[in-house]
Amino acid sequence: MLTESPAIAVDPNTMETWIYPTNYEVRKYQRVICEYALLRNTLVCLPTGLGKTFIAAVVMYNYYRWFPDGKVVFMAPTKPLVNQQVEACHNIVGTTMMPGTFVCV
């Protein structure tokens, strides 16, 4: 149990739940990986097209909900790939759900 308050404020109204978008086909293995990744350090290794970006978007969105003053870092090796990932994340969780939270450097 923590004896000090966390460095980043937690939103107590959202910590009891997590959101899994259903605007895409629900794939059981993705849902299981998301749930696991929300509670543990996780490295996801899947072949192309099996939903790594989807999983990342779900995890990032839930952390954004739980820790609204925190930061989430999603890295990609090139700016075009970063832009592609930003667009994909917005399509998955919705552009209004995470306004202004993506920064390309």
GROMACS elastic network, one bead per residue, 0.5 to 0.9 nm:
[ bonds ]
;  ai    aj funct       b0    kb
    2     5     6  0.70196   500
    2     6     6  0.79673   500
    4     7     6  0.88035   500
    5     8     6  0.83985   500
    5     9     6  0.82853   500
    6     9     6  0.64725   500
    6    10     6  0.79307   500
    8    67     6  0.67686   500
    8    68     6  0.86374   500
    8    69     6  0.66674   500
    8    70     6  0.61916   500
    9    66     6  0.86278   500
    9    67     6  0.61709   500
    9    68     6  0.76470   500
    9    69     6  0.67715   500
    9    70     6  0.78978   500
   10    13     6  0.88009   500
   10    14     6  0.84889   500
   10    15     6  0.75409   500
   10    65     6  0.88292   500
   10    66     6  0.57237   500
   10    68     6  0.73922   500
   10    69     6  0.83431   500
   10    70     6  0.89985   500
   11    14     6  0.57368   500
   11    15     6  0.64420   500
   11    65     6  0.73171   500
   11    66     6  0.52816   500
   11    67     6  0.61227   500
   11    68     6  0.70974   500
   12    15     6  0.53566   500
   12    16     6  0.75009   500
   12    66     6  0.75902   500
   13    16     6  0.70909   500
   13    17     6  0.86094   500
   13    66     6  0.83223   500
   14    17     6  0.58246   500
   14    18     6  0.74536   500
   14    62     6  0.86696   500
   14    65     6  0.64788   500
   14    66     6  0.56754   500
   15    18     6  0.74094   500
   15    62     6  0.89554   500
   15    65     6  0.81240   500
   15    66     6  0.55888   500
   15    67     6  0.88939   500
   17    62     6  0.88278   500
   18    35     6  0.84612   500
   18    38     6  0.86426   500
   18    59     6  0.89873   500
   18    62     6  0.60153   500
   18    63     6  0.89863   500
   18    65     6  0.86380   500
   18    66     6  0.87647   500
   19    58     6  0.74197   500
   19    59     6  0.89902   500
   19    61     6  0.81490   500
   19    62     6  0.65076   500
   20    26     6  0.89392   500
   20    31     6  0.75098   500
   20    34     6  0.83381   500
   20    58     6  0.64150   500
   20    59     6  0.89761   500
   20    62     6  0.86742   500
   20    93     6  0.87684   500
   21    24     6  0.70883   500
   21    26     6  0.82670   500
   21    58     6  0.74735   500
   21    92     6  0.71461   500
   21    93     6  0.66010   500
   22    25     6  0.65797   500
   22    26     6  0.62346   500
   22    92     6  0.89655   500
   23    26     6  0.83811   500
   23    92     6  0.72972   500
   23    93     6  0.85795   500
   24    27     6  0.87933   500
   24    92     6  0.76285   500
   26    29     6  0.89469   500
   26    30     6  0.77250   500
   26    31     6  0.73709   500
   27    30     6  0.54389   500
   27    31     6  0.63781   500
   27    32     6  0.87998   500
   28    31     6  0.51150   500
   28    32     6  0.61540   500
   28    33     6  0.86119   500
   29    32     6  0.51136   500
   29    33     6  0.61314   500
   29    34     6  0.85654   500
   30    33     6  0.50982   500
   30    34     6  0.60590   500
   30    35     6  0.86014   500
   30    50     6  0.83472   500
   30    51     6  0.69939   500
   30    52     6  0.83964   500
   30    54     6  0.80875   500
   30    55     6  0.64320   500
   31    34     6  0.50655   500
   31    35     6  0.62001   500
   31    36     6  0.85881   500
   31    55     6  0.79142   500
   32    35     6  0.52288   500
   32    36     6  0.61723   500
   32    37     6  0.85521   500
   33    36     6  0.50655   500
   33    37     6  0.59297   500
   33    38     6  0.85339   500
   33    42     6  0.86872   500
   33    44     6  0.79527   500
   33    55     6  0.73084   500
   34    37     6  0.50685   500
   34    38     6  0.61255   500
   34    39     6  0.89199   500
   34    55     6  0.57022   500
   34    56     6  0.79684   500
   34    58     6  0.68724   500
   34    59     6  0.62930   500
   35    38     6  0.53168   500
   35    39     6  0.69193   500
   35    40     6  0.89793   500
   35    59     6  0.83151   500
   36    39     6  0.56119   500
   36    40     6  0.61786   500
   36    41     6  0.85698   500
   36    42     6  0.76884   500
   37    40     6  0.51900   500
   37    41     6  0.62556   500
   37    42     6  0.53250   500
   37    43     6  0.82554   500
   37    44     6  0.86607   500
   37    55     6  0.86208   500
   37    59     6  0.69879   500
   38    41     6  0.80055   500
   38    42     6  0.85309   500
   38    58     6  0.89851   500
   38    59     6  0.59786   500
   38    60     6  0.89100   500
   38    62     6  0.78855   500
   38    63     6  0.78817   500
   39    42     6  0.88174   500
   44    52     6  0.68702   500
   44    55     6  0.85719   500
   44    56     6  0.89711   500
   45    52     6  0.76421   500
   46    49     6  0.81754   500
   46    50     6  0.62676   500
   46    51     6  0.75813   500
   46    52     6  0.66479   500
   47    50     6  0.60504   500
   47    51     6  0.85482   500
   47    52     6  0.85112   500
   48    51     6  0.76900   500
   48    52     6  0.80467   500
   49    52     6  0.77464   500
   50    53     6  0.87561   500
   50    54     6  0.87015   500
   51    55     6  0.61306   500
   51    56     6  0.85301   500
   52    55     6  0.51633   500
   52    56     6  0.61510   500
   52    57     6  0.86137   500
   53    57     6  0.60350   500
   53    58     6  0.85945   500
   53    85     6  0.70900   500
   53    88     6  0.73056   500
   53    89     6  0.71519   500
   53    92     6  0.89994   500
   54    57     6  0.51475   500
   54    58     6  0.62799   500
   54    59     6  0.87058   500
   54    88     6  0.78674   500
   54    89     6  0.70920   500
   54    92     6  0.66894   500
   54    93     6  0.89337   500
   55    58     6  0.52342   500
   55    59     6  0.62364   500
   55    60     6  0.85595   500
   56    59     6  0.52023   500
   56    60     6  0.59722   500
   56    61     6  0.84126   500
   56    74     6  0.83382   500
   56    89     6  0.81088   500
   57    60     6  0.51244   500
   57    61     6  0.59158   500
   57    62     6  0.85459   500
   57    88     6  0.82168   500
   57    89     6  0.51883   500
   57    90     6  0.82003   500
   57    92     6  0.68612   500
   57    93     6  0.68961   500
   58    61     6  0.51988   500
   58    62     6  0.62624   500
   58    63     6  0.86801   500
   58    89     6  0.83393   500
   58    92     6  0.78810   500
   58    93     6  0.70951   500
   59    62     6  0.53080   500
   59    63     6  0.62351   500
   59    64     6  0.85443   500
   60    63     6  0.51595   500
   60    64     6  0.60137   500
   60    65     6  0.86325   500
   60    72     6  0.65530   500
   60    73     6  0.86309   500
   60    74     6  0.85326   500
   61    65     6  0.62723   500
   61    66     6  0.87056   500
   61    89     6  0.88920   500
   61    93     6  0.71009   500
   61    97     6  0.80657   500
   61    98     6  0.73924   500
   62    66     6  0.61186   500
   62    67     6  0.84629   500
   63    67     6  0.57876   500
   63    68     6  0.77858   500
   63    70     6  0.82765   500
   63    71     6  0.87857   500
   63    72     6  0.76712   500
   64    67     6  0.53409   500
   64    68     6  0.51923   500
   64    69     6  0.79395   500
   64    70     6  0.70722   500
   64    71     6  0.76045   500
   64    72     6  0.73520   500
   64    98     6  0.78689   500
   64   101     6  0.89825   500
   65    68     6  0.55713   500
   66    70     6  0.88410   500
   67    70     6  0.52311   500
   67    71     6  0.81354   500
   68    71     6  0.81316   500
   71   101     6  0.86066   500
   72   101     6  0.87343   500
   73   102     6  0.89577   500
   74    82     6  0.84467   500
   74    85     6  0.88066   500
   74   102     6  0.89836   500
   75    78     6  0.89692   500
   75    82     6  0.72094   500
   76    79     6  0.74916   500
   76    80     6  0.89570   500
   76    81     6  0.61743   500
   76    82     6  0.54454   500
   76    85     6  0.81808   500
   77    80     6  0.88548   500
   77    81     6  0.70170   500
   77    82     6  0.75679   500
   78    81     6  0.52731   500
   78    82     6  0.62429   500
   78    83     6  0.87570   500
   79    83     6  0.61468   500
   79    84     6  0.85222   500
   79   104     6  0.71415   500
   79   105     6  0.76191   500
   80    83     6  0.51093   500
   80    84     6  0.61586   500
   80    85     6  0.86582   500
   81    85     6  0.61187   500
   81    86     6  0.85447   500
   82    85     6  0.51052   500
   82    86     6  0.61264   500
   82    87     6  0.86350   500
   82   104     6  0.68017   500
   82   105     6  0.89477   500
   83    86     6  0.50618   500
   83    87     6  0.62044   500
   83    88     6  0.85709   500
   83   104     6  0.74116   500
   84    87     6  0.52612   500
   84    88     6  0.61903   500
   84    89     6  0.86742   500
   85    89     6  0.60428   500
   85    90     6  0.85378   500
   86    89     6  0.51676   500
   86    90     6  0.62043   500
   86    91     6  0.86259   500
   86   102     6  0.68776   500
   86   103     6  0.88454   500
   86   104     6  0.87558   500
   87    90     6  0.51671   500
   87    91     6  0.61983   500
   87    92     6  0.86808   500
   87    95     6  0.88103   500
   88    91     6  0.50618   500
   88    92     6  0.61987   500
   88    93     6  0.87919   500
   89    92     6  0.50693   500
   89    93     6  0.61664   500
   89    94     6  0.76403   500
   89    95     6  0.83774   500
   90    93     6  0.54827   500
   90    96     6  0.81984   500
   90    97     6  0.81550   500
   90    98     6  0.76987   500
   91    94     6  0.53069   500
   91    95     6  0.67597   500
   92    95     6  0.85609   500
   93    96     6  0.84172   500
   93    97     6  0.65498   500
   93    98     6  0.79286   500
   94    97     6  0.54608   500
   94    98     6  0.73977   500
   95    98     6  0.61721   500
   95    99     6  0.64153   500
   96    99     6  0.55135   500
   98   101     6  0.57393   500
   98   102     6  0.81214   500
   99   102     6  0.79427   500
  100   103     6  0.77379   500
